[in-house]
Amino acid sequence: MPGEPLSTTDEVGAFQKSISAPTAFAAASDLIQPGLERTCLYGDNPVGDTGKAPLTHAALSKFVQDFDLRQFGIGRGDTVCTSFPNGAEAAVCFWAISNQCVFAPLNPRLTMPEVEFELVDLPCHTMILMAGEASNESLTARCRQHNVRVLMLTPSKTTIGLFSLASDDATAPAPASAGTAARDLALVLHTSGTTKKPKIVPLTHHNIGHGIQFVASTLRRTTQDVCVNVMPLFHIHGLIANLGVSVYAQASVVCSAFFGGANFIEKLSNASVAIPTWYSAVPTMHEAILLEAEAQGTSLKHSLTLMRNCSAALLPPVSQRFLQAFGEKLNQPFTVVPTYAMTESFPICSNPPHLEVKLSTVGPAMGPNIAILKAHPEDTPVAAGEEGEVCVRGECVTEGYLIRDHMPCDPNIEAFSLADSPVGRMLRTGDKGYIDADGYLQLVGRFKEIINCGGEKISPLELEEQLLEVEGVETCVCFAHPAMLLGEIVGCAVVPKAGATPPTIEALREGCKGAKSQFRPSLLVLMDQIPKGPTGKPRRIGLSQYLKVPAFTTRNTTDFPMDATALFTYAVAGKDPDLAPLQWVTKSIFTGTPATVPAWQFPLTITLDVHPDLGDFYRQLHTMVIGDSLCTDVQLSVTTYSRGEPVTMELPVNQYTAQEALFYLKMRQVEDGMVWKAREATGKQSTYDYCCYLLITDGSLTLDHQWETGCHDPPPGCLIRLMRVDECEPGTEYHPVPPGLSTVDGRPVPGSQFPKPAMPQASVPTVTVA
């Protein structure tokens, strides 16, 4: 139960009890050691290159205490935003601004609409920009539209991290305040907003001060340690784990930014700055660093003893490769520490680096208390070892999201268990997991990321761990893909290893040892890079829609046996956000480097021109627009020509008929390309045919086919039913037969071939087969 160490082993249980916050404070900045002349912040470049001296703990403490925002009319309750690149100035801003008001660091890569949302939703009182940045003009203009004051920050010419502020606007000073208290709001951060508008997470000095001390005592950092920070300082991870822990431990931190694996490895041997002993980052960064380290092999030079992972799961095979590349191959001591935290609670769990590290887990609770509860709205614990929702309570946990007018309801209702429940009020993390016999937390995945295949729940993390072992897979992400029969099937986005043959869908399925057939990947998307969210986490939720992968619409897989490679392998070139259009990889030309053909996008327009040879005499023009691959948005209009007067009507369409027809049309493409595959003639079926022209287009791709007079191969029945041809025939009375036509049973029958009607057509892209 919450409040007690979760471990069943004496050693780990004793270590859990040692995680505490022994240093008293009123503001988080009180954790900075005054008078300590040891270096606190290094810049990214050698001192000789910049002419600046590193910032000491004593200098940082004095700057923060002397910092004055009141002169700019900023009071304790006002929110001040920053928007500029990572670096020492961003680090100092965290301590200085939060000490006097509410700090809200923004991602400098936000789009203007996203910036506007931040300005209004927080709301922002003052924006601080770095002097000389190219984006300042547009940001300043947008701030002024919302009556947000702008201050310009000019870095010190002598000391790393220090700066001065200036404003063009004359402002009356804010009233003097009583000073900062532990329960005052220090930091507000928006959640990533993957599926809806972001929520605001408020963190007090009490939350931040405890979180810093919990992580510091867990990692046992000393004054001799040097952290290299490449995490963005608009993210709680960089602020607490790297910056806060280093300052509290009276150690040093190199303030940098992430410019790729090679650049990071170079920092590790840059003795003219500082020699790092540890770092903490997200899987995206770790993977880039690992690739460079493996490429360098035994020539790799570094002094790291610890790598900490947080913010998203790092799969055990990747951790094992880290241990080998940075430790075993070089015969050096090196530890990988998987941990668990979130913006709302930093930290939650951590593997103890000096005890047993279970790479498949995120360790026992370290600081706050956790419990595994049944999913919302039930607030009762599950049985020991059973999976449920991870919930947390403690001194570092936010008291609740801020409520805004655009929210349809109070977000805290679902985010917290009820105060009068058996466990009391706890934050629901949205993560699914269980606690093993040693008290270590095993995460299964986000509840929103769990794949629901025919009612069975599939963890993407469990599959990814196995798929990383498949030959040719560098990294991968599993995600839910909509399917009519099962609700969702397993999709897998894979980045192939450089120079290797990309894996096939069959290889991925074979790599999922012990999994049922329907739990194995049925969709493969080959990519140059896995799309990430704003905080660097893989974009699992909504990835299928983001890539515009058509939904699997077969109603009965026994009618259409699964040929996974031919039907469910796609490719997307480029890196996010500049992704090329989705391409469909075909089985018949899958040799070595995949050759690709275009895949339909939506909206998709299907036009069937029936009896175009008769012109306006007995013609029907059926036009259907399908808005999405599951056919939930379909519009059908039919124009009939009787007595020479066109009549247009709108008809309803059965969703499942449309889905079956779409699948059939795909099956009728030769080599799955943009050519119609006609059936072989089996003899005259009647003395009368349909004469039709079919056009399918999404605005860039086109598939067309002409049923000419006398071909005796009428359009397939599913297409006739889809377009409701038989229900829309004109009456039995006809105009006189046009010259050159004869009749059979009173119906006109064309006696010659007809030209294709003049219909708008899109150009067909050239498909190059390697």
Secondary structure, DSSP 8 states (H G I E B T S, - for coil): -TTS---SSHHHHHHHHH----S--SSGGGGS-TT--SEEEE-SS-HHHH--B-EEHHHHHHHHHH---GGGT--TT-EEEEE--SSHHHHHHHHHHHTTSEEEE--TT--HHHHHHHHHHTT-SEEEEETT-TTHHHHHHHHHHTT-EEEEEEE-SSBTT-EEEE-SS------------TTSEEEEEE---SSSS--EEEEEHHHHHHHHHHHHHHHT--TT-EEEE-S-TTSHIIIIIIIIHHHHTT-EEEE-----HHHHHHHHT-TTT----EEEE-HHHHHHHHHHHHHHGGG------EEEE-SS---HHHHHHHHIIIIITTT---EEEEEEEETTEEEEEE--TTS---TTS--SB-SSEEEEE-STT---B--TT--EEEEEESTTB-S--B--TT-SS-THHHHB--TTSTT-S-EEEEEEEEE-TTS-EEEEEETTT-EEETTEEE-HHHHHHHHTTSTTEEEEEEEEEEETTTEEEEEEEEEE-TTS----HHHHHHHSTT--GGGS--EEEEESS--B-TTS-B--TTHHHHHT---B--S-TTTS---HHHHHEEEE-S-TTS----EEE-STT-SSS--EEE---SSEEEEEEESGGGTTSS-EEEEEEE-STT-SSEEEEEEEEETTEEEEEEE---HHHHHHHHHHHHHTBGGGSSSB------S---S----EEEEEESSS-EEEEEE-TT------HHHHHHHT-TTS---S------TT-EEETTEEE--S------------------
